[in-house]
Every structure is written in C-alpha cells, then in structure tokens.
Amino acid sequence: MSIKMKTLSALLALIVLLTACSSGSGPSGAGKKTTITWWDTMTTDASVEAINKIISEYETAHPDVTIKRTYVSYSDIKTKLLLGSIGNNGPDIVWIDSADHQTFAAAGVLADLTEKIEKWGQAKNYIEGPWSSTVYNGRNYGVPVGSNNLALYYNADLLKSAGLNPPSTWKELEEAVEKLTKDDVFGFAVSAVKTEEGTFQFLPFMLQAGSDIPDFDSPGTLKALEMLTAMVNKGYMSKDVITQKQSDTATQFAAGKVAMMVNGTWQIPFLQKNAKVSWDVVPLPSDKQSATVLGGENWAISEASRHQDIAFDVIQFANEPERLKQLLQTNGRLPSRGDLLQDPFWQKDKQMKVFADSMLVSKARAYGPNYASISEAVQTMLQEAFTGAKTPEAAVKNAGAVIQSLLDRQQE
C-alpha cells in the first residue's frame, strides 16, 4: 500500500462522523468568469474585513475572476477538506493549520506547488521554521500565511514582591515557581489537556533539553517531563492542568491565580482587556538551548482544483508584503516572512517583540503524515505522568515506542 493510500486511510479512520460538505471549484455557470473557492477559519471582524479587502482588490484587478470565500470552523476544516477531496468537491484555496500540512500533502489532497514556487522566487524570504511545515518529501505544498509561538507570561507584581527577575533558565524557573506558590496562587501553569494544545505546550521543553520527536525516548524528553511532573507533585502547578486548555490557563492568570504561564501571542489582546494584574512576557526559559514551537496557518491548493494557476496567482497577490502585513496585523499572527519580522508593528510593541524575535528559534510541528497519532502519544504521556498513572520514565518509554513505530511506518 502506498504512503498516500496509508495516510488517506489513517485520515478516514480519524473521522468519527462524516458530514456532507461544501462548495466546488468549477467555473460559474455562464463560463465567462472563473470562480475560485477559498476556505479559511478566521472569525474576527477585523480579520474577515482584511480578507474581503484582498479578495475585492484581486477581483478588481482581474475582472474575469470571482473569489467565493467560505468560513469553515477550525474543528471542521480537516474533515471537510478530506471529504471534499474524495468527491473532487474541495476548495481551490484553503488555509491549513501548519501542524496538519504534511498529513494532507502525503494523502494526495494538496497540489504540489514546487515549480510554481520556484518560478515565484519568494521562498528565500520566509523563515525556515514555518516554511518547513509546507514541505513534504522535498516537495512544496503550500506557503505560510502567518505564525504564532509560545513565550512565558508573568505576574510582574508577584515577581517583584518575591524579589525575582523573570526566569531565563530552567534552574531559575524551578526556583521561582517554588517561591511564587502560596495561598491560592500556583507558581506555574502549562496546558496538558489531551488535545494538540497539550503537545504544543510540551514540545518546547523537550526541544530546550536537546531532544526531538525523532529521538523521543531520550534523556532530554525525560528531563523535561520529570521537571513538569515534579511541579505538579509539589503543588507548584495545579493537577487541573490536565483538563485546562490554553484559554483556561490565561483566564486563571488574568485573575491572579497563576504567577507564570506558557501561552501564545493570541492572549495579548485578552489580557490587555481582562487581566486584573500587572503582567509582562519574556522568552521561554532555556535549558541546553533556547526553543519554542510554531503555530499558525498555511496557504494550500487542492489537488482536485481545476484552476491551480489562478489559485496560486491569488496566493501570490495576497502575499505581497504590504498586503500580507495588513492581514497579519488584524489576526494576532507573526510574519512568516523574515523581511517583515523587523517591521515596527512587531518590533515597537515590547510584548509582541518577544514573540517576533522568538520566530528565529521556533520549530514547526513538521513530523510527517502520522503526526496526529504522534501527538496523541505525547498527550497520553503527559496525562499518565501528571496523574501518577505511570512514572515519567515509564511514560516516556511507552510514548517513545509508539512514536518510533509511527515514524518507521512513514518510511515504508
């Protein structure tokens, strides 16, 4: 069985409920205009307005093209994209979570854009981390839209009262969480919920300790898990982190119930509006090295699209630096283009600058088509260790065996 068929089968197995889907990508009835279908997950008024502006500008410049935008919820887009590909009824243009990009590329759902991108000549302007998420087996299947990553938020008043500076190393972090935990305040919080959010929050610690998914059962992974598990066992971090999403952690932090937390760029507007405490943000503390993990979305084109040239022309148009900058400024994303990273919008804001500068040490979750199952093994490991169901060592070994098997299958 080919890699494409195996991956497609795996995707089908992950879908519990198959629902009818979406719009086609054929030309309009009269045949005088080409209709390009576009799916994305953006919901905020500012983001939708920016997207509609790009669409309107393109249609004005290309009166023979109509772009039909459809909002698809984040929870539904993978299922709808898969079903659309099976019936040749998917979108021409789609925004995909960067962590899912290789899975859909391997399944044959996405068009190979390698030659188009080489002709475009803009790949050199993109940061390695986000760009790597669009590449599978040496071929390119998309272009990054925008990114986000994780950093350390801290309660400035609590640290000042404890005579502490924001921690920059694991040793300083461990010392700080002990001093900051008192009464009804936990010193630290990460999300360890059994979803991709839990994996997303653990991976930076593993990377900082010198391990990675391909060598998962290794000393760095164990060191990271042991440190976080000890924080739970000692009461420095709530046992409830196994059920708390990143948004839940931010709510606890905003209320002054958590002194420090790991979270992303998207929490800045929430905290500016809702925080009852004085807060700030610094890069994640390092161990052997500095590291954080990327989130964000990528542009892609359906393999079934009958208008791939026009669809890629739309993507090129949307990715012209000034136009892309305006879009990213509305949705809390960081530039995936290095030539935008030094723009004053991201550099003059002290807190956003932390995330922008961290882009250069940010790693994409680009671990092949079995990543969803790999991530599930990491989530299970966290749950086992934090609840005491397994020792950190046993939990790492168990997860490592599962992950190695999944990686081996990708090579068959």
N, C-alpha and C positions, 0 to 999 in steps of 0.2 A: 504494500500500500504506500502511495507517495506521501511526502510531507504535507502537500496541500490537502489531500483527502483525509489524512490523520487529523490535521488541525481543524478542518471543517467538521469532522465527526466530533471532535472534542468540543467545539463551539456549540454544536447541536445538543450535545449532552448537557451543557450548562444551562440551556434554556428550559425552564420548567413549564412555562406557558407560552405557546405560540399564538400570537395575535396577528390579525390581518394588518398590513402596513400600506402605506404611503404612496407617495407620488412617483410617477415615472419620469423618464428623462428624454422622451421623444420630442420632436418639433411640434409646434402648435398646429391646430387643425388646418389653417389656411396655407401653411407651408411657406409663408412669406417671412416669418420670423422664426428664429431658433430659440426654443425655451430651455434654459439651463436651470436645473433644480438644485437647491442649496439647502443643506441641513446644518443647524448649529444648536447649541444648548444655552445660548445667552438669554437672560430674563430681565436684567435691569433696564430701566427706561433709557439710560444714557448709552448702554451697550447696543441696544436694539436700534436706537437712533443713529449711532455711528455706523452700524452695519447697513442700515437702509440708505444712509448717505453714500456709502461706497457703491451700493447697487445702483442707486439713482445716477451717480456720476458715470458709471460704466455704461448704463443704458443710454444716457445722453450722448456719450462718445461713440456708441455702437448701436444705432437705432434699429439694426436688424436683429438684435438680441434682447430677449426678455429673461430676467432672472427671477425665479419664483422661490422665495425664501420660506422655509418651514422651520418652526421651533420644534425640537424634539427634546424631551426631558433627558437629563443625564442618565437616569435609571433605565430608560427605554431605548436609548440610541443604539446600543450594541445589538440588541435583539432585532430592532427594526432594520438595521443595516444588513445583518445576516439574512433575514428573511427577504429583504429587497434584492439581495444578490442572488438568492436561489431562484426568484421569479423574474430576474432581469428587470426589476422594477425599483432599483435603488436610486439614490440621488446622483447627480453629476458631481457636485462638490459636497464634501462632508467635513465637519470638524470632529476629530477623534482624540480622545484622551491619549496623551503620549505613551502611557503605560500599555495601551491596547494596540498600538500601531503595528508592531511586528506580528502579533497574532493574526490580524486581518490580512496583512501582507502575505504571510505564509499560507493562508487559506485561499488565496487567489481572489479575494474580494476587492482588492485595490489595484489600480493601474500602476504599472511600472513607469515611473516618470524620469528615469535616469537620463535618457537622451535629451528630453525637454529641459531638464535642469542644467545639464552641461551646456546646452545652447544658451540658456538664460544667463549663465555666468555669475550668479549671485551667491552660490554656495559658500564661497570663501568669506562672506560677510557674517556668517552665522556661527554662534558659539558651539563648540564641539559637543557639549552635553545634550542640548535639545536637538541638534542635528542628528546625533547618533540614534535617536529614537525613531527616526524616519527611514533608517537603513536596515535592510534585511538581506543576508547573504550577499553583501557587496552591492546591492542594487537599491536605488532610492525610490520610495513610495509616497513621498509627501514633502511638505515644507512646514516648519514650525510656525504657529500663529504667535503665541506668547507663552511665557513661563511663569512659574512661581516656585518658591522653595521655602525651606524651614529655617527659623532662627530662634533665639532664646529671648522671650519676653520676661521682664522682671518688674516687680513692685519696688519702685525707687525708694519709697519711704521706709519699707521694711528692711531693705538692704542698708540704708543709711543708719537706721536705728540699731542694727546689729553690727555696725562698723565694717561692713563688707563692700567690696567693689564687685561689679558683675563678674562672675567666674569666666575665665578664658581657657581653663584646662579641666580635665575630669577630676583631678585632685581638689581643685578649688571648688568645683561643683559639689562634690561629696561633702566637703567641709561646710559649704554654705547651706545645703539642704538640712543638715543637722541643726544648725543654729537658727534657721528660719522656721522650723517646725515647732509650733507652740499653740496651746489652747485649741482653737478650732481652725487653725491655718496649717495647711500642708506646705512643706518646703518646695515641692516639685510636682509636676504633672506631665505625663505624656498620654496620648490616647493609645490604648492597647485593645481597642474594640476588635471583634472578629470580622473585620472587613478590610478592604485595601487601606483604609486610614491607619490601621494598626501596623501594617507592614511599612507603609510610608514613613511612619514616625520611628520605627526601629532601625531601618536601614542606615540612617546617618551614623548611629552609634557603632554599628558593625563596620562601616567604612572607616570611621575615625580610628578604630582599633586595628586596622590593617587587613580586615577580611572582606570578602565579597561573596555574592551568590555562587559563583563557580567553585569556590573553596569554602563552602558554608561551614562544614564541620571542622573548624579550625580554632586556634586559641583566641583570635580576635572576637569571633562571634560569641564564644563562651564568656569572655571577659565583659563584653557589653551586656549580655543577658544577666550575668551574675551581679553587676553593678545595679541594674534597674530592679532586679528581684530583691536585692538587699534593701533598697529604698522602700519597697512595698512591705517587706517583713518587719522593718524597723519603724514603720508608721510615718516615714517621711513623705511617702506617696500613698494616696488613698487606694484601698483594694478595689474601689469602684472604677478605676481606670479601665478595667476590662470591659466595661459597658459604656464608657463615655466617649462620644465622638469628639472630634476636634472643636466643634462648636460648643459642646458641653463644657469642655476644658476652658474655653475662652470665657464662657459665662461665669464659671467658678472664679477665674482670675479677675474678671471685671468686678466681681462682688467682694474681692479681697480675701477669698477663701484659699487661694493658692499664691505662693510667693513668686514662683517662677514656672514657666511652661514652655514647651516646644510648640510652635504654631507657625502659620504662614502669613504671607502678605495680605491675604484677604481679610484678616482680622483687624487690620489697622482702622478702617472706617468704623467697624463695630465698636472697637474700644474707644475711639475718639468720641463716639456718641453715647456710649453706655457705661464706661468704666467709672467706678466710684473711687478709684485710687490713682495715684501718680505712677506712671509706668514708662518704660522705655524698652529698647530692643538692642541686642548685640548678636554677633555671630555665635553659632553653636560652639560650646567649649570643645577643645580638641584633645585627642589622646596622642597616638602616633602621628596623626596628620589632621588637617582641617578638612571637613567634608560636610556636604548637605545633599539633599535629594530633590530632584526636579519634579514638579507637576506642571500641568498646562495642556494645551491642545495643539494639534497639528492639522494643516490642510491636507486633504487627500481627494482623490478622484476614483469613482467606482470603475472597476474593470469593465463592467457592463455598459458604461456610458457610451453613447454614440456620438458624443460631442467633446471628446477629450482635449482636442486642440483649443477649442473655445474656452472650456472649463479652466485649462491651465493659463490661458490668457487673462481670465478673470483673477486667478490667484496672483499672477504677476502684477496686475493692476493694483490689487489690494495690498500687496507687499512693497509697493513703492514707499520709501522711508517716511515721508511726511504723512502719507495717508495711514500707514500702519501705526505710526506713533499716536495719531489721534484716536485710533481704535483702541490701542492698549491702555491709553490714559483713562478710558471710560470703564474698564472692567478689572482693574486691580492687577493686571498682568505686568510682568517684566519683559523687556525686549529679549527675544532670542537672537536678534541681530546684534553683533558686537558693536557695529557702527552707530547704534542707537543707545547703547548702555551708558555712555557718558553724557547723554542729554541732561540739561539742567533739571528737567522734570523729575528724574530719578536720582540725581546727584545732590540737589539742593535740599531736598527733604531728608533730614537726618535719619529718620527711621527707614524710609524706603531705600536709602543709600546702602544700608546694611544688607538688605536682600539683593540689591543690584550688584554690589561688589562680590557677593557670595556666588553669583552666577558662574564665576570662573572656577569654582571648586565644587560645582553642582554636578551630580551624576544622574543620568536618566535611568529609569527602570526598563532598560532595553536588554532583556534576558531571554529573548526568543519567544516562540509561539506558545510555549507551555507556561508562560509567566503567571497566568491566573491561578493555576494549580500550585505553582511555586509559592506564590503569595499566601495561598491558603495554608500551606505547611508552616510558614513563618507565623501566621496568626495563631495557629494551633499551639505552636511552641510557646508563644507569649502567654496564652491562656493557661497552659499547663504549668509553666514556671511561676506565674504570679498567683495562681490559686493553690500552689503546693501539690498539685496532682503528680508532678514529676520534679526531680531536681533539675536545676539549669543544665547540668551536664547531660542528663538523660534526655531532656527535651531537645537540646541541640543535636545530639546524636540521632534521635528519631527523625527530626526535621531534615537533618543532613542526608540521611539515607533516602528519604522521599525525594528530596530535591535533586540528588545525584541521579536517581533513576529517571526523573523527568528531563534532566539535561542530556542524559545518554540517549533517551528516545528521540530528542531533537536532532541527534547526529545520525540516526539510522537512515 
